[in-house]
Amino acid sequence: MNETRDRILDVALDVLGENPDAGIGDIASAAGVVRRTVYGHFPSRLDLIRTLTERAVTEMTAVLTEVNASDAEADATWVEFIARVWPVAHRYRVLLALRRGEYGEAIHGLLGPVDELLADLVKRGQDSDVFAQHLPAGILSQVAYGVVFAIADSDRSNGTLGARAATITSLLMLGVPETRAIALVGDSPDPQHSSGAADRPAPDTTSSPHPPRIR
């Protein structure tokens, strides 16, 4: 029973990733089951979307909680977070499109724990003069992380951007100077091209002074 449910969820991610407007019938067909089987696990399309969102939240909060416990500076912590969460953002990229549609309110509510942890990290960076202070932490964190999901969504079509581009771009949105952002990311390969990416140590930032920050 759980295997069928998990398979439906996995297939739904693929199908919705290609077409956010796909219906239950499309998902059932791709999963090799009948619509009644899908409805047996998820009474409505909203229930299916909510379950996908809950899975994404569980994975992202686990990563965020762990990296937030680090003593590294906030920008280095952000780099580590994106490196480790990129496969999750790439897998659940469809939530960005769905969040803009009829399921936006439900998805927004479920993403609350992730939004709070992101805001805490950005506030820590603002308090230590690492991130820009022209926007409240809650808004700035959403702007920066929205870029990550947007690049993850565009990356599915050609595979030329990846986590490195997402990390550098989001750091720039946070007010980190370009030279610092590039130095933090370095020449490391993207996680989808390197199975050991998640195990790489955080960048050494102790010898790199911070240039003046945007305020």
N, C-alpha and C positions, 0 to 999 in steps of 0.2 A: 504493500500500500504506500509506504513512504518512498520507495524507489520510484513508483509511478509519479507521485507528487513532485519529487525532486526533478525527475526528467521533464515533466511539464514546465516547471519553473526555468530550467536550463534552456529548454527549447524556446520558451516564451521570450527570454532575453535575446536570443539570436533573431527570432522573427520580428520582435518589436524594434530591435536595433536596426533592422533593415527597413522596417515600415512601422512607425509609431502608431499608425491608424489600423494596424492589423487586428482582426477580430478573433473571437474564441474559435471559430471554425478554422481559421488559418493556423492557429496554434495547435489545435487538435490534429489537423492533417499533418503538420510537420512532425508532431510527436508520435504519429502512428496510432492514435487513439480516436475514439468518437467524441463528439461534443459532450455527450452525456457524462463521459468519464472526467472531462475537464470540469464540468459543472459540479460533479460529485465532490471535487476537492475545493473548488472555488465557485461559489454560487453566482458570482457576477464578475465582470471584467475588472471592476473596482477592487474586489477582494484579491484578485490576482496581482494587480498593480501594487496594492498595499503590502502584500506578502513579499514581492520583489524589493520594495523599498525597505521593509524591515530587515531583509537579509543584507542589503547594502549598508544600512545604518549599523548593524551589528559588526560587520567587517571594518567599517571606517572608524567607529568609535574605539575598537580594540587597538587599531594602529595609533590613533591620535592619543589615546590614554598612555600608551607606552612611550611614544616619542616626547610627549609633554613632560614626562618624568625626568628627562635628560637635563643635565646642567649646561648643555651647549647654548650658545646664543640663539636668539629666536630665529634669525635668518638661516642658520645652519640646521636648526630643528625643522624649519619649514622644508628645506631641501631633503632631509631624511624622510619627512612625512610624505612628500610627493613621490619620492623614489619607491617607497613601500606601498603607497596607496594607488599608484598609477594603474596596476592591473585591475584594481577594483573600479576605479573611475572609468577605465576603458570598457570593462564588462558591463557596467551599469550606466553607460553614457546616455541611454535612452531616457533615463529619468529627467535629464535636462529638458528634453523636448516635451515629455509628459507633464512636467511641472508648469509649463507655460500654457497647458490646455485645461480641459475640464477637471482633471484630477489634481490640479495645482494645490488646492487647499489641503487635500488629504496628504499629499506628498510633503508639503511644507511642514505640516504638523508633525509628521513622523521624523523629519530630518532635524527636529529641534535639538536633540542631544549633540549631533554633529556640529550644528551651527554654534552652539554654546562653546564647545571645545575649541573650534576654530577662532572664535572671538577672543577666548582666553589667551590663546597663543599670540594672536596679533596684538592684544593689549599689552602682553608682556614685552613684545618687541617695541611698542610705542613708548612704554615706560622706561625702557633702557636705551631709547634714542636710536633704535635699529630700524624701525618702520616709520613711515610717514604718519603725520598726525592731522592731516587735513580732513579726514573723515573719521567718524566714530569706529571703534574696532569692529563692531558687529557688521557694519556696512562694508568696510574695507576688506574684511575677511571674505565676504560673499563675492565681492568684485574679483578678488584674486583667485578664489577657488572656482568661480564661474568660468574663468579663462581656462582652467585645467580641464573642465568638462567639455568646453567648446573645442579645444584642441583634440581631446580624446575622440570627440564625435567626428571631426574632420579627418582625423588620422585613419579612420576605418576605411576610407576610400582609396588612399594612396600610400599610407604607411610611411610618409616622408618626414613627419614632424616629430612625434613621439614625446617621451617624458622629459628629455633635455629641453626641448622647446617650451614645453608646458611649465617647467620649473623656472627657467630664466624669465619667461614672460610674466609669470605670476609674481616673481620677486620684483620685477620692475613695477608692476602694479602696486606693490606694497611700499614702493619708494626706495628700494635698494638700488644704488647706482649700478650701471651696467657692468663696469669692470669688476665690482665686487660679486655681482650675480654670476658672471661667467667664471670667476675664480672659484666660487663655492661649488659650482656644478662640475667644473673641470672637463675632462675629455672622457668621462665614464660612459660606457654604452648604455642604451636604453634597456629597462628591465625586460621588455618583450624579446630582446635579442641576447639576453644574458641571464641564465638561470640563477646565477649567484648574486644578482643585483641587490636583492633584498638583504643579503648578508654583508654588504660592504659597510665598513665603518663610516661614521659621519665624517665630513671633511674637517681638516685641521684649520681652525680659524684663529688660532692664538697669535699668529704672527702677522695678521693682516689688519691694520687699523681701519676704522670706519671713516670714510669721507663724510663731509657734511650731509645731513639728511634733509629731504624735502619736508617742509612744514606747512 
